[in-house]
């Protein structure tokens, strides 16, 4: 299963678990909700890891900050429009709304690999001279196009290992 499908399926499963809490005894509803929280949290962790990997891997070295800024806009839009969407679907529609919400997660998760492949194919070439946003010469580049899975990992912490 692909990296993008895993969080989407976790979100779908969490939505289905939440929808199953109607019309059951309180102990069963509590068990379903606790399980849904665990599944959803796991999906969020997978989503965050995959999202940051894609946002860093597709960004040119000289424009990482700009790309991460645009990436952050997506989260802002979700925070702006998400509550109204969830109220309309999950509160107004009830159980079917949870299934629709979960299906939206699954469909968008299934579309991510194709979107990443498209972005990799249409990525602009790296600058070959000093025309660089930071004013430094870029690192030597390999003429072969790179894929997400063979890009070296970037570390935020630069402390030496002991």
C-alpha positions in Angstrom: 0.0 0.0 0.0 1.4 3.4 -0.9 2.4 6.1 1.5 -0.5 8.4 0.7 -3.1 5.6 0.8 -2.3 4.6 4.3 -3.3 7.8 6.1 -6.4 8.2 3.8 -7.5 4.7 4.7 -6.9 5.4 8.4 -9.1 8.5 8.1 -11.8 6.5 6.3 -11.7 3.8 9.0 -11.9 6.4 11.8 -14.9 8.0 10.1 -16.6 4.6 9.8 -15.9 3.9 13.5 -17.4 7.2 14.6 -20.5 6.6 12.4 -21.0 3.3 14.2 -21.5 5.0 17.5 -25.2 5.8 16.9 -27.8 3.4 18.4 -25.3 1.3 20.4 -24.9 1.0 24.2 -22.7 3.7 25.8 -19.8 1.2 26.5 -19.7 0.2 22.9 -19.9 3.8 21.7 -17.1 4.8 24.0 -15.0 1.8 22.8 -15.7 2.8 19.2 -14.8 6.5 19.8 -11.5 5.6 21.6 -10.6 3.3 18.8 -11.5 6.0 16.2 -9.3 8.5 18.0 -6.3 6.1 18.0 -6.9 5.2 14.3 -7.3 8.9 13.3 -4.2 9.9 15.3 -2.2 7.3 13.6 -3.5 8.5 10.2 -2.5 12.1 11.2 1.0 11.0 12.0 1.4 9.2 8.7 -0.2 12.2 6.8 2.2 14.7 8.5 5.2 12.6 7.6 4.2 12.0 4.0 3.1 15.7 3.6 6.5 17.0 4.8 8.4 14.5 2.7 6.5 15.5 -0.5 6.8 19.3 0.3 10.5 19.1 0.9 11.3 16.6 -1.9 9.5 18.6 -4.6 10.9 22.0 -3.6 13.9 23.2 -5.4 16.8 23.8 -3.0 16.7 27.6 -3.6 13.0 27.9 -3.0 12.3 25.5 -0.1 10.8 28.3 2.1 8.4 29.5 -0.6 7.3 25.9 -1.3 6.7 25.3 2.4 4.7 28.6 2.6 2.4 27.4 -0.1 2.2 24.0 1.6 1.1 25.8 4.8 -1.7 27.5 2.9 -3.3 24.1 2.4 -3.5 23.6 6.1 -4.9 27.1 6.5 -7.6 26.5 4.0 -8.5 23.2 5.7 -8.8 25.1 9.0 -11.0 27.8 7.4 -13.4 25.6 5.4 -13.2 22.2 7.2 -15.5 23.1 10.2 -18.3 24.2 7.9 -17.9 21.1 5.7 -17.9 18.8 8.7 -20.9 20.5 10.2 -22.8 20.2 7.0 -21.9 16.6 6.4 -21.4 14.9 9.8 -23.8 16.9 12.0 -26.6 17.5 9.5 -26.5 14.2 7.7 -25.4 12.0 10.6 -24.1 8.6 9.8 -24.1 9.0 6.0 -22.2 12.2 6.4 -19.4 10.3 8.2 -19.2 7.8 5.3 -19.0 10.7 2.7 -16.3 12.4 4.8 -14.3 9.1 5.0 -14.8 8.6 1.2 -13.5 12.1 0.5 -10.3 11.2 2.5 -9.9 7.9 0.6 -10.4 9.5 -2.8 -8.0 12.4 -2.2 -5.4 10.0 -0.7 -5.7 7.8 -3.8 -5.1 10.9 -6.0 -1.9 11.9 -4.3 0.5 9.5 -6.0 -0.6 10.6 -9.4 -0.3 14.3 -8.4 3.2 13.6 -7.1 4.2 11.8 -10.3 2.9 14.7 -12.3 4.8 17.2 -10.2 8.0 15.2 -10.5 7.7 15.1 -14.3 7.0 18.9 -14.6 9.5 20.1 -12.0 11.6 23.0 -13.3 15.3 22.2 -13.6 17.6 23.3 -10.8 19.6 26.5 -11.5 23.0 25.7 -13.0 24.8 29.0 -12.2 24.7 31.6 -9.4 21.2 32.7 -10.2 20.1 31.5 -6.9 17.8 33.1 -4.3 20.4 32.9 -1.6 23.2 34.1 -3.8 25.3 30.9 -3.5 26.1 28.5 -6.2 23.9 25.4 -6.2 25.3 22.0 -5.4 26.4 19.9 -8.4 23.4 18.2 -9.8 22.9 14.8 -11.4 21.5 15.2 -14.9 19.1 12.3 -14.2 15.7 13.3 -12.8 15.3 12.3 -9.2 12.4 10.6 -7.6 11.1 11.1 -4.1 12.3 7.8 -2.9 16.0 8.3 -3.9 16.4 11.9 -2.6 18.7 12.1 0.4 16.9 12.9 3.6 17.3 16.4 5.0 17.8 16.7 8.7 16.5 19.6 10.8 19.0 18.9 13.6 22.7 19.1 12.8 24.2 17.9 16.1 26.9 15.2 15.8 26.1 11.7 17.0 28.0 10.5 20.0 
